[in-house]
Amino acid sequence: MSVRELVVLGTASQVPTRHRNHNGYLLRWDGEGLLFDPGEGTQRQMLRAGVAAHDLNRICVTHFHGDHSLGLAGVIQRINLDQVPHEVTAHYPRSGQRFFDRLRYATAYRETVGLTEAPVAADGILAVTRSYTLEARRLSHPVESYGYRLIEPDGRRMLPDRLAAHGVRGPDVGRLQREGRLGDVTLEDVSEVRRGQRFAFVMDTRLCDGVHALAEGCDLLVIESTFLDEDVELAIEHGHLTAGQAAAVARDAGVRHLVLTHFSQRYTDPGEFERQARAAGFAGELTVAYDLLRVPVPKRR
């Protein structure tokens, strides 16, 4: 059964709190799992969320601040302990190779899985599979950071009224889909383009071209909103976004479902992030993330 959902493992910035673990996000996309920014405690959060090491196919690290990467050691060792039978690929900024190496080999353990390292050095495509293309874009943060974007290939939606008008029915529908033509009837005659779904993951960054490019046309956008709008100067200084800035990006990009996360411990009212996002003019579906939340990718229109 096809499942597309975000599993939120942690939502705190910089340090964990009583109610928020360090960052961690799993995207289930059909039969694959992409783990983003595993901070400290991610392995335990996976257990609480019902996520197994066998569910992981890719690990995507935006940058090497601790709240986005300290969990790598435990996750990688768990992948080996459980002898995950399929390939697991790790993406991370190439400039942080020394940090990745230290985390991968932080302690002694038995390596049973050939983890594939695929570091990111520039904007562009990282992987192409049957169900998605994974891209990276450079962000603006005090250390090198990349956001990730997943795009499903466009498909075709069969139109019953056009099929009936051309007399195509039963097994001939499948044949037309496979071969693209049935006599004088082409696939284009009886179908329309079904736009592929899009997901983006945008963490620690100021506003920059990469943020807008990643968010463009997303069905589901996960984006940091570390600060509230009144602390915009702090956000700029430390390389972060405010709730209003993140929502304005989503508004202008035509995002369908916006997930705000990565909250500073200075704030005690999560509802204020939603209020400021709405005040910025975002009218789509909006979620202020909390640990262990599950967010389905919106159904196609």
Salt bridges, closest charged atoms under 4 A:
GLU5 OE2 - ARG28 NE 3.41
GLU5 OE2 - ARG294 NE 3.20
ASP30 OD1 - ARG4 NE 2.90
ASP37 OD2 - HIS68 ND1 2.60
GLU40 OE1 - HIS22 ND1 3.97
ASP55 OD2 - ARG28 NH1 3.84
ASP67 OD2 - HIS68 NE2 3.37
ASP67 OD2 - HIS262 NE2 3.26
ASP82 OD2 - ARG78 NE 2.98
GLU111 OE2 - ARG104 NH2 3.19
GLU117 OE2 - ARG104 NH1 2.50
GLU144 OE2 - ARG138 NH1 3.46
GLU152 OE2 - ARG4 NH2 2.94
GLU152 OE1 - ARG300 NH2 2.63
GLU179 OE1 - ARG175 NE 3.48
GLU192 OE2 - ARG157 NH1 3.23
ASP204 OD2 - HIS63 NE2 3.28
ASP204 OD1 - HIS68 NE2 3.06
ASP204 OD2 - HIS141 NE2 3.50
ASP204 OD2 - HIS240 NE2 3.99
ASP204 OD1 - HIS262 NE2 3.14
ASP219 OD2 - ARG195 NH1 3.72
ASP219 OD1 - ARG256 NH1 2.91
GLU224 OE2 - HIS240 ND1 2.94
ASP252 OD1 - ARG251 NE 2.85
ASP269 OD2 - ARG275 NH2 2.46
GLU272 OE1 - ARG275 NE 2.83
GLU285 OE1 - HIS257 ND1 3.61
